[in-house]
Amino acid sequence: MTSGMSTIRTRRGRSLAPRQVIRALLLVGLIVSALGPLLLLVLWSVSGRWLYPALLPTQLDLGGWRALRAGTTWLALLTSAALASATGVVGCALALPLGRALSRVHGWRRHVGAAAAFLPVAAPPLALGTGLQVVLLSAGLGGTATGVFLAHLVPAVGYLALFFLGTFTLFDARVEAEARTLGATPWQTWRYVLLPLLRTPIAEAVALGFLISWSQFALTLVIGGGAVRALPLEVFAFVRAGEDRAAAVSALLLVVPPVMALAALRWAARRTAVVPA
Protein backbone atom coordinates (compact mmCIF):
# COMPACT_ATOMS: atom_id res chain seq x y z
CA MET A 1 0.00 0.00 0.00
CA THR A 2 1.49 3.35 -0.98
CA SER A 3 1.59 6.45 1.15
CA GLY A 4 -1.53 8.59 1.33
CA MET A 5 -3.76 5.56 0.62
CA SER A 6 -3.63 6.48 -3.07
CA THR A 7 -3.44 2.87 -4.26
CA ILE A 8 -3.83 -0.65 -2.92
CA ARG A 9 -1.58 -3.41 -4.22
CA THR A 10 -2.79 -6.95 -4.78
CA ARG A 11 -0.71 -10.10 -4.30
CA ARG A 12 0.28 -10.00 -7.96
CA GLY A 13 1.61 -6.49 -7.60
CA ARG A 14 -1.26 -4.77 -9.39
CA SER A 15 -2.31 -1.40 -8.08
CA LEU A 16 -5.96 -0.74 -7.30
CA ALA A 17 -7.23 2.79 -6.89
CA PRO A 18 -9.59 3.47 -3.96
CA ARG A 19 -12.44 3.97 -6.43
CA GLN A 20 -11.89 0.49 -7.85
CA VAL A 21 -11.88 -0.99 -4.34
CA ILE A 22 -15.11 0.81 -3.46
CA ARG A 23 -16.75 -0.35 -6.69
CA ALA A 24 -15.65 -3.92 -6.03
CA LEU A 25 -17.02 -3.80 -2.48
CA LEU A 26 -20.31 -2.35 -3.69
CA LEU A 27 -20.58 -5.06 -6.33
CA VAL A 28 -19.88 -7.77 -3.75
CA GLY A 29 -22.44 -6.22 -1.40
CA LEU A 30 -25.03 -6.14 -4.19
CA ILE A 31 -24.42 -9.78 -5.06
CA VAL A 32 -24.60 -10.86 -1.41
CA SER A 33 -27.80 -8.88 -0.76
CA ALA A 34 -29.42 -10.33 -3.87
CA LEU A 35 -28.31 -13.95 -3.62
CA GLY A 36 -27.97 -14.26 0.17
CA PRO A 37 -31.70 -14.41 0.95
CA LEU A 38 -32.27 -16.83 -1.93
CA LEU A 39 -29.51 -19.09 -0.65
CA LEU A 40 -31.06 -19.06 2.82
CA LEU A 41 -34.44 -19.97 1.35
CA VAL A 42 -32.89 -22.90 -0.51
CA LEU A 43 -31.21 -24.13 2.68
CA TRP A 44 -34.37 -23.74 4.75
CA SER A 45 -36.44 -25.58 2.13
CA VAL A 46 -34.26 -28.71 2.43
CA SER A 47 -33.33 -28.51 6.10
CA GLY A 48 -34.62 -31.19 8.42
CA ARG A 49 -32.77 -29.89 11.47
CA TRP A 50 -31.03 -26.53 11.76
CA LEU A 51 -30.34 -25.27 15.25
CA TYR A 52 -28.19 -22.44 16.55
CA PRO A 53 -25.18 -22.05 16.37
CA ALA A 54 -24.80 -24.33 13.32
CA LEU A 55 -24.03 -22.36 10.15
CA LEU A 56 -25.56 -25.05 7.92
CA PRO A 57 -28.40 -27.53 8.37
CA THR A 58 -27.27 -30.61 10.26
CA GLN A 59 -29.90 -32.75 8.59
CA LEU A 60 -31.44 -32.55 5.10
CA ASP A 61 -35.06 -33.35 4.34
CA LEU A 62 -36.99 -32.93 1.08
CA GLY A 63 -40.33 -33.38 2.79
CA GLY A 64 -41.30 -29.77 2.16
CA TRP A 65 -40.99 -30.23 -1.58
CA ARG A 66 -42.73 -33.60 -1.56
CA ALA A 67 -45.65 -32.08 0.35
CA LEU A 68 -46.42 -29.65 -2.47
CA ARG A 69 -48.91 -31.93 -4.19
CA ALA A 70 -50.72 -32.89 -1.02
CA GLY A 71 -50.93 -29.39 0.47
CA THR A 72 -52.58 -26.14 -0.56
CA THR A 73 -49.40 -24.58 -1.95
CA TRP A 74 -49.80 -26.19 -5.36
CA LEU A 75 -53.35 -24.87 -5.71
CA ALA A 76 -52.21 -21.41 -4.59
CA LEU A 77 -49.45 -21.52 -7.20
CA LEU A 78 -51.95 -22.34 -9.96
CA THR A 79 -54.28 -19.58 -8.73
CA SER A 80 -51.50 -16.99 -8.79
CA ALA A 81 -50.34 -18.14 -12.23
CA ALA A 82 -53.87 -17.88 -13.64
CA LEU A 83 -54.47 -14.44 -12.12
CA ALA A 84 -51.10 -13.09 -13.24
CA SER A 85 -51.40 -14.48 -16.78
CA ALA A 86 -54.90 -13.07 -17.22
CA THR A 87 -53.81 -9.72 -15.80
CA GLY A 88 -50.84 -9.55 -18.16
CA VAL A 89 -52.83 -10.37 -21.30
CA VAL A 90 -56.00 -8.37 -20.56
CA GLY A 91 -54.05 -5.47 -19.05
CA CYS A 92 -51.92 -5.24 -22.18
CA ALA A 93 -55.00 -5.33 -24.43
CA LEU A 94 -56.62 -2.48 -22.48
CA ALA A 95 -53.51 -0.37 -21.96
CA LEU A 96 -52.25 -0.43 -25.55
CA PRO A 97 -55.07 1.74 -27.00
CA LEU A 98 -54.98 3.95 -23.90
CA GLY A 99 -51.26 4.59 -24.30
CA ARG A 100 -51.72 5.24 -28.01
CA ALA A 101 -54.51 7.72 -27.33
CA LEU A 102 -52.39 9.54 -24.72
CA SER A 103 -49.49 9.80 -27.16
CA ARG A 104 -51.72 11.60 -29.66
CA VAL A 105 -52.76 14.40 -27.32
CA HIS A 106 -50.54 17.13 -25.95
CA GLY A 107 -50.45 19.75 -23.23
CA TRP A 108 -52.73 19.51 -20.24
CA ARG A 109 -54.72 16.63 -21.72
CA ARG A 110 -51.69 14.36 -21.75
CA HIS A 111 -50.69 15.48 -18.25
CA VAL A 112 -54.16 14.75 -16.87
CA GLY A 113 -54.31 11.37 -18.61
CA ALA A 114 -50.84 10.37 -17.44
CA ALA A 115 -51.68 11.45 -13.88
CA ALA A 116 -54.87 9.38 -13.95
CA ALA A 117 -52.89 6.35 -15.12
CA PHE A 118 -50.18 6.93 -12.52
CA LEU A 119 -52.57 7.33 -9.56
CA PRO A 120 -53.41 3.62 -9.05
CA VAL A 121 -49.72 2.81 -9.49
CA ALA A 122 -48.59 5.30 -6.85
CA ALA A 123 -51.42 4.67 -4.38
CA PRO A 124 -50.61 2.22 -1.57
CA PRO A 125 -52.15 -1.18 -2.43
CA LEU A 126 -53.97 -1.30 0.91
CA ALA A 127 -55.62 2.08 0.30
CA LEU A 128 -56.43 1.11 -3.29
CA GLY A 129 -57.89 -2.19 -2.15
CA THR A 130 -60.07 -0.49 0.47
CA GLY A 131 -61.60 1.75 -2.18
CA LEU A 132 -62.05 -1.07 -4.69
CA GLN A 133 -63.60 -3.31 -2.05
CA VAL A 134 -66.64 -1.04 -1.76
CA VAL A 135 -67.27 -1.20 -5.50
CA LEU A 136 -66.63 -4.92 -5.89
CA LEU A 137 -68.66 -5.89 -2.82
CA SER A 138 -71.64 -3.94 -4.14
CA ALA A 139 -71.24 -5.84 -7.43
CA GLY A 140 -71.19 -9.16 -5.59
CA LEU A 141 -67.56 -9.86 -6.51
CA GLY A 142 -66.03 -9.71 -3.05
CA GLY A 143 -64.20 -12.87 -2.06
CA THR A 144 -64.10 -14.16 -5.65
CA ALA A 145 -61.26 -14.78 -8.09
CA THR A 146 -63.01 -12.49 -10.59
CA GLY A 147 -63.00 -9.64 -8.08
CA VAL A 148 -59.31 -10.17 -7.32
CA PHE A 149 -58.54 -10.24 -11.05
CA LEU A 150 -60.38 -6.95 -11.62
CA ALA A 151 -58.55 -5.41 -8.66
CA HIS A 152 -55.20 -6.51 -10.08
CA LEU A 153 -56.14 -4.98 -13.43
CA VAL A 154 -56.42 -1.47 -11.99
CA PRO A 155 -52.72 -0.87 -11.20
CA ALA A 156 -51.64 -3.06 -14.12
CA VAL A 157 -53.57 -1.06 -16.71
CA GLY A 158 -52.32 2.21 -15.24
CA TYR A 159 -48.70 1.09 -15.34
CA LEU A 160 -48.93 -0.43 -18.81
CA ALA A 161 -50.72 2.63 -20.19
CA LEU A 162 -47.71 4.71 -19.14
CA PHE A 163 -45.46 2.05 -20.69
CA PHE A 164 -47.26 2.28 -24.04
CA LEU A 165 -47.33 6.07 -23.80
CA GLY A 166 -43.54 6.00 -23.82
CA THR A 167 -43.52 3.42 -26.61
CA PHE A 168 -45.81 5.38 -28.92
CA THR A 169 -44.06 8.66 -28.11
CA LEU A 170 -40.89 7.18 -29.63
CA PHE A 171 -42.80 5.50 -32.45
CA ASP A 172 -42.51 6.89 -35.98
CA ALA A 173 -46.09 7.82 -36.90
CA ARG A 174 -45.07 8.17 -40.56
CA VAL A 175 -45.12 4.38 -40.88
CA GLU A 176 -48.84 4.33 -40.17
CA ALA A 177 -49.45 7.32 -42.46
CA GLU A 178 -47.62 5.63 -45.32
CA ALA A 179 -49.72 2.49 -44.91
CA ARG A 180 -52.89 4.56 -45.08
CA THR A 181 -51.56 6.33 -48.18
CA LEU A 182 -51.05 2.96 -49.87
CA GLY A 183 -54.72 2.16 -49.31
CA ALA A 184 -54.61 0.07 -46.14
CA THR A 185 -57.71 0.10 -43.98
CA PRO A 186 -57.41 0.88 -40.25
CA TRP A 187 -57.70 -2.85 -39.47
CA GLN A 188 -55.08 -3.76 -42.07
CA THR A 189 -52.78 -1.07 -40.70
CA TRP A 190 -53.08 -2.55 -37.21
CA ARG A 191 -52.82 -6.16 -38.36
CA TYR A 192 -49.99 -5.95 -40.87
CA VAL A 193 -48.04 -2.83 -39.87
CA LEU A 194 -48.41 -1.83 -36.22
CA LEU A 195 -48.70 -5.21 -34.49
CA PRO A 196 -45.56 -6.71 -36.09
CA LEU A 197 -43.59 -3.60 -35.14
CA LEU A 198 -45.00 -3.64 -31.60
CA ARG A 199 -44.44 -7.35 -31.04
CA THR A 200 -41.58 -6.85 -28.59
CA PRO A 201 -43.22 -4.03 -26.55
CA ILE A 202 -46.41 -6.12 -26.33
CA ALA A 203 -44.45 -9.11 -25.01
CA GLU A 204 -42.73 -6.84 -22.50
CA ALA A 205 -46.07 -5.38 -21.41
CA VAL A 206 -47.57 -8.83 -20.85
CA ALA A 207 -44.56 -9.79 -18.73
CA LEU A 208 -44.81 -6.56 -16.72
CA GLY A 209 -48.53 -7.09 -16.15
CA PHE A 210 -47.77 -10.63 -14.99
CA LEU A 211 -45.22 -9.32 -12.48
CA ILE A 212 -47.59 -6.64 -11.15
CA SER A 213 -50.25 -9.23 -10.38
CA TRP A 214 -47.94 -12.03 -9.25
CA SER A 215 -46.66 -10.29 -6.13
CA GLN A 216 -49.91 -8.56 -5.11
CA PHE A 217 -50.56 -9.30 -1.45
CA ALA A 218 -52.69 -6.45 -0.10
CA LEU A 219 -55.16 -6.35 -3.01
CA THR A 220 -55.57 -10.13 -2.96
CA LEU A 221 -56.12 -10.16 0.80
CA VAL A 222 -58.55 -7.23 0.92
CA ILE A 223 -60.62 -8.14 -2.14
CA GLY A 224 -60.34 -11.91 -1.81
CA GLY A 225 -61.06 -11.82 1.90
CA GLY A 226 -58.94 -14.93 2.43
CA ALA A 227 -61.19 -17.00 0.16
CA VAL A 228 -58.84 -16.64 -2.82
CA ARG A 229 -55.66 -18.42 -1.76
CA ALA A 230 -52.92 -16.96 -3.93
CA LEU A 231 -49.27 -17.78 -3.37
CA PRO A 232 -48.29 -14.56 -1.50
CA LEU A 233 -51.04 -15.27 1.04
CA GLU A 234 -49.83 -18.85 1.37
CA VAL A 235 -46.30 -17.67 2.19
CA PHE A 236 -47.65 -15.25 4.79
CA ALA A 237 -49.77 -17.97 6.39
CA PHE A 238 -46.79 -20.31 6.69
CA VAL A 239 -44.62 -17.57 8.21
CA ARG A 240 -47.27 -16.73 10.81
CA ALA A 241 -47.70 -20.40 11.67
CA GLY A 242 -43.95 -20.81 12.18
CA GLU A 243 -43.65 -23.43 9.43
CA ASP A 244 -40.25 -22.30 8.21
CA ARG A 245 -39.63 -25.09 5.72
CA ALA A 246 -43.02 -24.75 4.04
CA ALA A 247 -42.61 -20.97 3.99
CA ALA A 248 -39.21 -21.32 2.32
CA VAL A 249 -40.57 -23.67 -0.35
CA SER A 250 -43.49 -21.34 -1.09
CA ALA A 251 -41.23 -18.29 -1.15
CA LEU A 252 -38.93 -19.97 -3.68
CA LEU A 253 -41.93 -20.72 -5.87
CA LEU A 254 -42.86 -17.06 -5.56
CA VAL A 255 -39.39 -15.99 -6.73
CA VAL A 256 -38.94 -18.20 -9.80
CA PRO A 257 -41.56 -16.68 -12.18
CA PRO A 258 -40.41 -13.06 -11.66
CA VAL A 259 -36.82 -14.08 -12.34
CA MET A 260 -37.91 -15.83 -15.54
CA ALA A 261 -40.03 -12.84 -16.59
CA LEU A 262 -37.18 -10.40 -15.96
CA ALA A 263 -34.85 -12.62 -17.98
CA ALA A 264 -37.40 -12.61 -20.81
CA LEU A 265 -37.66 -8.81 -20.59
CA ARG A 266 -33.90 -8.49 -20.77
CA TRP A 267 -33.79 -10.75 -23.80
CA ALA A 268 -36.63 -8.87 -25.48
CA ALA A 269 -35.01 -5.50 -24.82
CA ARG A 270 -32.13 -6.54 -27.06
CA ARG A 271 -34.54 -7.32 -29.89
CA THR A 272 -36.74 -4.23 -29.73
CA ALA A 273 -38.67 -3.62 -32.91
CA VAL A 274 -40.01 -0.12 -32.28
CA VAL A 275 -39.28 2.24 -35.16
CA PRO A 276 -37.68 5.39 -33.69
CA ALA A 277 -39.01 8.75 -34.70
Secondary structure, 3 states (H helix, E strand, C coil): CCHHHCCEECCCCCEECHHHHHHHHHHHHHHHHHHHHHHHHHHHHCEEECCCCCCCCCEECCHHHHCCCCCCHHHHHHHHHHHHHHHHHHHHHHHHHHHHHHHCCCCHHHHHHHHHHHHHHHCCHHHHHHHHHHHHHHCCCCCCHHHHHHHHHHHHHHHHHHHHHHHHHCECCHHHHHHHHCCCCHHHHHHHHHHHHCHHHHHHHHHHHHHHHHCCCHHHHHHHCCCCCCHHHHHHHHHHHCCHHHHHHHHHHHHHHHHHHHHHHHHHHCCCCCCEC
